[in-house]
Amino acid sequence: MTQGRVEKIDRKNEIFLPIGHYALFNCKNKPNNIQPKISIYGLGSCIALILFDYSNKVSGMSHILLPKAHQNKKTDFPHKYADLSAKLLMKGLISLGAIKENIRAIIVGGSKIFDLDENFMGIDNTKAVKDELEKLKIKLLGEDTGGSKGRAVIFDTKDFTVYVKSTNEDKFKKLNS
């Protein structure tokens, strides 16, 4: 697989994803019924891409920073880029038992957190992820994108629930997908 995979589960039963990293999880094949949450705190213009196959209990999430990788440049962390991450995350799910036709997506992030006229990174990231999902024929079930506030996201691998909290909010809210 690619560099940047995070598998370490902390004391709170969470896998924290830094920029350019990803996590994959198959709940059917884990001993001791381990079903962690995958989290990203401090999403601004970045995108949390969540892919899952509910039927086969396989899921994953990546922390995307930029819309596209440079064409002729090797990258150590391909999950930093929307065009690479969506394909790699899908392939990772399939390698763990997902069926491509069952894979669905949820995206979170893509804010414009700095008030600069030329700052369209969040919009560009959101569009790039949606374009890749369309190319891969993966249905987007839900999103919490845009706006001007940062976000935190928690994805529960046990029941595939997504929780989102915007900057200045006290509690996470369930994202309806």
Secondary structure as the mmCIF struct_conf table of DSSP 4:
data_model
#
loop_
_struct_conf.conf_type_id
_struct_conf.id
_struct_conf.beg_label_comp_id
_struct_conf.beg_label_asym_id
_struct_conf.beg_label_seq_id
_struct_conf.end_label_comp_id
_struct_conf.end_label_asym_id
_struct_conf.end_label_seq_id
TURN_TY1_P TURN_TY1_P1 GLN A 3 GLY A 4
STRN STRN1 ARG A 5 ARG A 5
TURN_TY1_P TURN_TY1_P2 ARG A 11 LYS A 12
BEND BEND1 ASN A 13 ASN A 13
STRN STRN2 GLU A 14 PHE A 16
TURN_TY1_P TURN_TY1_P3 ILE A 19 GLY A 20
STRN STRN3 TYR A 22 ASN A 26
HELX_RH_3T_P HELX_RH_3T_P1 CYS A 27 ASN A 29
HELX_RH_3T_P HELX_RH_3T_P2 PRO A 31 ASN A 33
STRN STRN4 LYS A 37 LEU A 43
BEND BEND2 GLY A 44 SER A 45
STRN STRN5 ILE A 47 ASP A 53
TURN_TY1_P TURN_TY1_P4 TYR A 54 LYS A 57
STRN STRN6 VAL A 58 ILE A 64
STRN STRN7 LEU A 66 LEU A 66
BEND BEND3 PRO A 67 PRO A 67
TURN_TY1_P TURN_TY1_P5 GLN A 71 ASN A 72
BEND BEND4 ASP A 76 ASP A 76
HELX_RH_3T_P HELX_RH_3T_P3 PRO A 78 LYS A 80
STRN STRN8 TYR A 81 TYR A 81
HELX_RH_AL_P HELX_RH_AL_P1 ALA A 82 SER A 95
TURN_TY1_P TURN_TY1_P6 LEU A 96 GLY A 97
HELX_RH_3T_P HELX_RH_3T_P4 LYS A 100 ASN A 102
STRN STRN9 ARG A 104 GLY A 109
BEND BEND5 PHE A 114 PHE A 114
TURN_TY1_P TURN_TY1_P7 ASP A 117 GLU A 118
HELX_RH_AL_P HELX_RH_AL_P2 MET A 121 LYS A 135
TURN_TY1_P TURN_TY1_P8 LEU A 136 LYS A 137
STRN STRN10 LYS A 139 THR A 145
BEND BEND6 GLY A 147 LYS A 149
STRN STRN11 ARG A 151 ASP A 156
TURN_TY1_P TURN_TY1_P9 THR A 157 PHE A 160
STRN STRN12 THR A 161 SER A 166
TURN_TY1_P TURN_TY1_P10 THR A 167 ASN A 168
BEND BEND7 ASP A 170 LYS A 171
STRN STRN13 LYS A 173 LYS A 174
HELX_LH_PP_P HELX_LH_PP_P1 LEU A 175 ASN A 176
#
